[in-house]
Amino acid sequence: MAKPLTLPDILKKKQRGEKLVMLTAYDYSFARWLDEAGIDLILVGDSLGMVVQGHATTHRVTMEQMIYHVEAVVRGVRRAFVVADMPFLSYQVSEEEAIRNAGRLIQAGAKAVKLEGGQEILPLVRRLVDLGIPVMGHLGLMPQRVQAVGGYRTQAVDATSREQLLRDARALEEAGIFSLVLEKVHPEAARAVTGSLQIPTIGIGSGPHCDGQVLVLHDMLGLYPDFRPPFVRVYLDGGRLVREAVEAYIRDVRQGTYPPSSDA
Ligand code: KIV
């Protein structure tokens, strides 16, 4: 049986120059396929609010829903390191609530939690890390703040915002995060952050210079019908394959060719 990946294994990968590969998953079956394929990290992302639940943003995802999905994913995983997103309002209201919610995700089987934010979440990150809860950071485009930044546009494009990104990244590293997601950050800014941190960066739509990459599973499998970010490489025309399979099944049932007659 594959040995479960640990935090030190993840940090060693950066030291050895090995890329980290992460995908999102939200249920048992996909988690099993990803794990068997050899994925390093699985993120139970609050992107489930969009690709599973059909909302326009991630804001409606609740703690109860995250716990439900984390438990399902963990049941399918032998080796991968499972990270759970802390959903909107689960860590912003008070430190006490945030600690309890992070703890519930760990109780559900996650190995770490992911929080969006920079300087403003440093005290919370320190507290969680002190309590033994590994934290993954998330900078650049932060979907929980999409209204405030005016949409899904590339971040850290000008010198001032690049410096701010670098300051936030260094401060988060100092506060104890073990890894940092950089979402939709200008590739040169992602290169600068990656080069200045000891911990691995994991990019999404941030170019090739990060220590690893993450994609939303439904995007890379072509399963999300509404929208596909331009940086996504689509590895399967999943939506079309599903539709064709279902059309074939409908045809077979309507024509009486499925189920076959018992003497066929
Ligand atoms: O929720 C999510 O899927 C994420 C990824 C986009 C990194 O946070």
Boltz pocket constraint, residues with backbone or C-beta under 6 A from the ligand:
constraints:
  - pocket:
      binder: B
      contacts: [[A, 24], [A, 43], [A, 44], [A, 45], [A, 46], [A, 47], [A, 48], [A, 85], [A, 181], [A, 183], [A, 204], [A, 214], [A, 216]]
      max_distance: 6.0
